Amino acid sequence: MCEVMLGGSDVNLEFLRTLYGRNRVKAVDGWICRFLGEILLNLGGSHVVEAEHWIQKAIEADEKNGMRFHLGRDYTLYADLLSRQGDRERVQAKLGKAIEILKECGADGFVRKYEAEMAKLA
């Protein structure tokens, strides 16, 4: 597991950005963007603005490439970012979109998880 996800802060962001630029497999573009967004979000502080940029890129890439499951996960990460910013209304919208997509994919476990999160917001 990535050290950042465990609370660390020692990460070479420039190297990660370079890896994204070197990717030649379009099917994983969104996945890479989402992970960059998640790392930046977990670093917090001034990195949150860039995190949102990468999450939006993930959404665009996964929509373009038809990666529906990953698109649902992109929206859950976006909801997490908005939740940390206290934007409850937009959190509900992004979670709702994620649930809709994940239902289409048959990802029942994720659907239950995010429906429970949605219920806590109501």
KABELZI-V383770 format. One record per backbone hydrogen bond with DSSP energy under -1.0 kcal/mol. CO is the residue of the C=O (numbers start at 1). NH is the residue of the N-H. E is the energy in kcal/mol with one decimal. If there is no record, write none. Layout:
CO & NH & E
CO & NH & E
This chain:
3 & 8 & -2.6
4 & 7 & -1.8
9 & 11 & -1.2
11 & 13 & -1.2
12 & 16 & -1.8
13 & 17 & -2.6
14 & 18 & -2.1
15 & 19 & -2.2
16 & 20 & -1.8
17 & 21 & -1.9
18 & 22 & -1.4
20 & 23 & -1.0
25 & 28 & -2.0
26 & 29 & -1.5
28 & 32 & -2.5
29 & 33 & -2.5
30 & 34 & -2.9
31 & 35 & -2.4
32 & 36 & -2.4
33 & 37 & -2.7
34 & 38 & -2.8
35 & 39 & -2.5
36 & 40 & -2.6
37 & 41 & -2.6
38 & 42 & -2.2
39 & 43 & -1.5
40 & 44 & -1.4
44 & 47 & -2.1
45 & 48 & -1.6
47 & 51 & -2.3
48 & 52 & -2.2
49 & 53 & -1.6
50 & 54 & -2.2
51 & 55 & -2.4
52 & 56 & -2.5
53 & 57 & -2.0
54 & 58 & -2.2
55 & 59 & -2.2
56 & 60 & -2.4
57 & 61 & -2.6
58 & 62 & -2.8
59 & 63 & -2.3
60 & 64 & -2.4
61 & 65 & -2.5
62 & 67 & -2.0
66 & 68 & -1.5
67 & 71 & -2.3
68 & 72 & -2.4
69 & 73 & -1.9
70 & 74 & -2.3
71 & 75 & -2.1
72 & 76 & -1.6
73 & 77 & -2.0
74 & 78 & -2.3
75 & 79 & -2.3
76 & 80 & -1.9
77 & 81 & -2.4
78 & 82 & -2.5
79 & 83 & -2.4
80 & 84 & -2.1
81 & 85 & -1.1
82 & 87 & -2.5
83 & 86 & -1.2
86 & 88 & -1.4
87 & 91 & -2.0
88 & 92 & -2.2
89 & 93 & -1.7
90 & 94 & -2.6
91 & 95 & -2.9
92 & 96 & -2.5
93 & 97 & -2.1
94 & 98 & -2.4
95 & 99 & -2.9
96 & 100 & -2.2
97 & 101 & -2.2
98 & 102 & -3.0
99 & 103 & -2.4
100 & 104 & -1.6
101 & 105 & -1.4
102 & 107 & -2.4
103 & 106 & -1.3
106 & 108 & -1.8
107 & 111 & -2.4
108 & 112 & -2.7
109 & 113 & -2.1
110 & 114 & -2.6
111 & 115 & -2.4
112 & 116 & -2.1
113 & 117 & -1.7
114 & 118 & -2.3
115 & 119 & -2.3
116 & 120 & -1.5
